[in-house]
Amino acid sequence: MDGACARAIEMGLPGVAFTDHMDFTPWRVDADELEGFDHLKAFVVGDTLRPPGMDVEGYLRCVDRCRETYPDLRILTGVELGEAHRHGGAAAELLGAGRFERVLGSLHTLQVDGEFFEPPGLFRQWSAARVIREYLAEVCRMIEGSDAFSILAHITYPLRYWPTTADAFDPVEFEHDFRQALRMLADSNRALEINTTDRFSPQIVRWWRDEGGQALMFGSDAHDPGELGRRLAEAVEFVEAQGFRAGAYPHDFWMA
Ligand SMILES: [Zn+2]
């Protein structure tokens, strides 16, 4: 966290939000899915990864320390809340224990035959198009089934694992599915995250606006200080091209 703050200052970013993961769903993993994720290996028993709880007190102490060390940086608390529609009680308990200024609703896993899989496991079992359709349908169920989050994280999450053997991803093929999820998000007065890890399609921002979306924010999903603010300038450019404008303060939502 200290490294991320130092990096933010170095880059001239006015603020940073720490939205640590809280995943509640245990999921089935293959050993090759954990390559590059050594810190997760300790949570695997057999072929199931059981994510740990969040040390909320420790997290908030670290945020306070960062705020003391970097008084000129606006540091927001937050959480990437995993699949709150399936874990309403646990999600409410977590939010009750902390002061989270940014609550991202995040969908990572889908269920197949009673077990949950991340996209690499889904792409092994389903066609690429089916993974995207089922993912967006579950995004709708998550929006409908939980009001614990105010921002939808990474709507294009499965694309990080799009199979090299499949045809190139074309968002237009899934326009109906994207629009449906975006409309539900807009109707519930929530914001869309532009996650700059993903090659975000400007079309999706246009559909967001068409479907009544008013607010969006940027997230670099950095798991390492070096990734902070990646492709932010590019994202700002296409968001502005769709008519969204910055708020009064840099950490405000961008509005249509
Ligand atoms: Zn995520």
Residues whose N, C-alpha, C, O or C-beta is under 5 A from the ligand:
A	BS01	ZN	S106
